[in-house]
C-alpha cells in the first residue's frame, strides 16, 4: 500500500550510495577492491565510483579528501544539480541538524545486475537432511558485495529529538528499533517507510557521539550473499593484513550476521548478511542500552561500539 498523497514527506525507494573522503585514494582503491566491490567509473586521482553486483550503478564513492571542505560548506539545501556519475540523474543535498550531508537522487538509470550466480545453500539439519549425494564447495576470495544497505551517523548528546524530528519530517523514514538509557531514547534504527511493502530493518540509524568526540559517520554497511560468502571474505581480508574492527557475529537489532573492518583511512565498514525486513505494521521494539542490545553471539564488543 503506497503512502497517502497528503503525507508531506519525501518518498524514498531504497538506499543508493554513500560518499567517503580519503587522504590516500590509491590505498582506498585497493582496500575496496579487496572488500568485494568493483569499479564502475573513476576520475583518476580525484574520485572512484564502486559498484556491487546488484542493479545499482554504484554504491560507494571514494573522493580525494581535499573536496570535503567545499562539500561541507554548502548552506542548507543545494539547488537541483545533474549528477556527473554512472546512471546520471539529478541530486539535491540537504544538511541535517548535526551537520551531516544527505544526498537525495532522482532519475538514476539502473544498470543490469551482474550476478555471480552464487548458490543458495541447501542445509542439512539434524532431523532433516534434504541435501543428498551433493557437496558444498566454495570459492575463496573477497566477499562479493551485492549493494550498500545502510549507514549511521552520530549526533551531539542531548539532540536526539532534534535529529529524530528532522529525519522523520523531511524523509519517509520510520523507526524499527529504539535503544534507551534511563528511559531516554539515545539510538534509533530507521527503515524506509513504504507502507505495507517490506524493506530492510534499517537503512539509517543515529547514535550519540562520545563526550568530547566530534560528530561523524558511525559506519556504512554492504550486503553480501550469505554467511559463507561473508566468512570467506573475512578470511581474505585477514590474509591481506587489514585491521578487523568487530566480527563475525550476529546482531540483536536487525538480526544481521555482521563483520566490521577498518578501511585504509580508519573508517568502519561492514559486510552483513541475513537481515530482517519490516513494514509499517511491524511493532517498534524498545531495548535498554548495553552489550545485550548489540550481539546474540560473536567476539567481545570493542571500545569503538
N, C-alpha and C positions, 0 to 999 in steps of 0.2 A: 504494500500500500504506500503510495507516494506521500510526501509531506503535504499538508493542506496549503492551498495557494496564499492564505493570509499569513502564513509563517514568514516573518521578515528575514530569517537567517539565510546566509549564502549556502546554497546546496553544494554538497561535496559528494563525489563519486567514490574516490579512493585516494590513498597516498600516492604521490607521484615521484618526487625526487628530493634529495637532501643535498645541501651545499656545505662543504668544509674548506677552510683555508689552511694551506700548508706552507711552511717556510722552505721545506725541501720537497719540491714537487716530484722529482725523479724517484725519491725514496717512497713517496706515497703511491706513485705509479706501480712500483714493484710490489709493494705490500698488497694493494687491492687486486692485482692480478693473482697473487698467491692466495688472497682471501676468497677468490672464486668469482670475481667479476671479470668482464671482458670490456675492451674499449670500443665504444660506439663512434667516437669522434674526438679529436683533440686539436687545440690550438697550441702548437709546441711551445713549451716554456711558460705558458700562462694558464691553461685550462684543459682539463681532461674530463670527458663525459664517459662514465662507465655504465654498462648495461648488464642485466641479468638475462636469463633465457626465457623470461615471460614476455608479455606483449608490450611492456613499457619501452619506449625508445631509449630511455636512460633512467637510472635510479640514483646515481650518485655523481656529483660534480666536485672535482678537486680543483681548487683555484690557488694560484700563487697568492701568498698572504698579503702582498702589498696592495691588493684590491679591497681589503677588508675595511679600511678607513672610509673609502668612498661609499661603500655599501651601507655601512653603519650610520653615516651622516644623513641619510635620507629622512627628512622630516615628515612624519605621518605617512599617509598612503601615497604611493607614486602614481604617476599617470599610467594609462594603459600603454604598454610598450610591446613591440614584437619580440619574440624570442629567437635569437640567432643561435639555434641549437637543434639537434636532431629532433624531428617531429614537429618543429615550428610551433605555432600558436601565439597567444598573447599572454602577458603577465601583468599583475598588479602586486605591488609589495606593500605590506602593512607592517606596523611595528607594535608589538604587544606592550602591556604596561611595564614589563621587566626590561624592555628594550630589544627583545628578540625579533628578527625579521621573519615575516611569514609571507611566503610567495604563493599566490594563487594563479593557476594556469587554466586557460580555456582554449579549445580548438586544437589541441595537440593531436597529431596523427600517430596512431599506434603502429608499431612495427609487427611483422609476422613473428610469432613465437618460434624460437629456435630450440625446440625441445631436445634434450639429450637422451630421451626415451629411457629414463630411469625406471626400473621395475617397481611395482607396488607389491611389497613382500607378502607372501602367504605365511602366516605364523603358526607354528605347531605348539599348542598348549599341552599341559599335562594330561588333560582329559579329552582333547580333540586335536587330531593331527591330520589336517586336510592336505598337507604337502607330502605327497607320496612319490618316492622314486625321483625326486628333483632336488637340486642342490642350490644353496645360496652362494653366489660368487660376487665379489665386489672389486671395483676398480679404485686403486689408490690415487691420491692427488688432492687438489683443492676441493672444498665443499662447494659445488656449483650453485651459485646464487640464483634464485628464481626472481625475487623482487625485493624492493625496500618495503618494509612493513610498518614500522613505527619509529618514533623518536620521542625524547623527553628533554625538558629544559628545567632549570632551577629558577627560583624566584626569591626575592628578598623576604626574610622572615616577617610575618605579620601581614603579608599581602596576598594570602590565599584567596580571599573572597574577591579582591580586585581582579586577579587573574581568572578566576572561575567565571565571574560575570562577563569579562571581556570576551573570552573564548566562546561561551555559550550564547552570548548576544549576537556576535558577529558571524560565527561559523556554525554549521549544522553538526555540532558535536554534543554527545550526551554521555553522562557518567556511567561506567560499568562497575567500578570498584572505588571505594573511598577508604583511605587509611587515616586513622585519627590517633591523636595523642592527648590524653586528659580530656577526652570528649571534644577536642577541637580538630577539625579536618586539616591535614597537612599535605596529603598526596592524593591526587585524583587521576584515575585512568579513564580516558575518553574513547568511545567508539564513534565512528562516523554514523550519524543518525540518518538512516534511510527508511524510517518507518518500520514496517514488518519485515523488510529484507534483512537477511543476516549479514553481518560484517564482522571483521576481526574484533576481538575483545578490546583491544586498544590500538588506535592509530597515533595517539598522542598522550603524553602524561606530563605533569609537572610536580616538582617536589621542592622543599625549601633548601636554599643554599646553606652550607655550614657557616657558623659565625665567623666573620672576617673573610669569607670566601666570596669572590665576585660571581655574579650570576653568569650562567653559560649553558652549554648543551650537556645533558647528562650522558646520553648515548644514542646511537642510531642502530636499528636492528634490521637484519636482512633474512628473509625466509629461505630455507633450504628444504630439500625433498623429504627427508626423514632422519631418524636418529642415526642410522648407519652412515649416511652421507655426512652428517654432522661430525660424527666421531672420526671418520676418515679425514675430514678437513682439519679437525683438531690435531690429529697426529701429524698431518702435513705441515701445519703452521709451527708445531713444536719442533719438527725436524729442521725447519728453516731458521730456528733460533729466535722467533718472535716472542714477545712478552705476553704471557697469559694474564688476564685480569681475574676471571672467575668462571669456572665451569669444569666439566659439564655437570648440569644439574636440572632439576625440574622445579619450575616456579609454582607458587600457590596461586597468585592472582594472574589469570590468563592461561595457566597450565602449561605454558611452553617449556619444552626442553631447551635450555639456554647454554650458550658458550660465548663468554665475553673476552675480547682481546684489546690490548693497546696497539694502535697503529704506529706508524713511523713518527708521527707528531704527538704521540701520547694521548690521542683521542680514544675514547672507548667505543668499540663497535661490537655487534653481537650477531652470531648465527643463531637462528631459532627454528624449531620445527614443532608441529603438532599443537598449535594454539587453539584456544576456544573461539567460537563465534557467537554473537549475541544479536538481539534486535530490541525494538522498543519495549517488548513485553518481558524481557529478561529482567528479573529483580536486581536492583542495585545492591551490592554487598558492602558491608562496613566492617572493617577489621582494625584492631588496635595495632599500632606500630610496634616493630620488634622483629627479631630474627624469624619468628614463626610466620610472619607475613611475606617472607622473601622466598623460601625454598622448602619443598617437600623433602628433597634429598639433594646431596651434592657436597662439594668441598666446603670448608669453613667460610663464612661470609667475610670478604675482605673489607678493609677500612674504607675504601672508596665508596662502598654501599652503606 
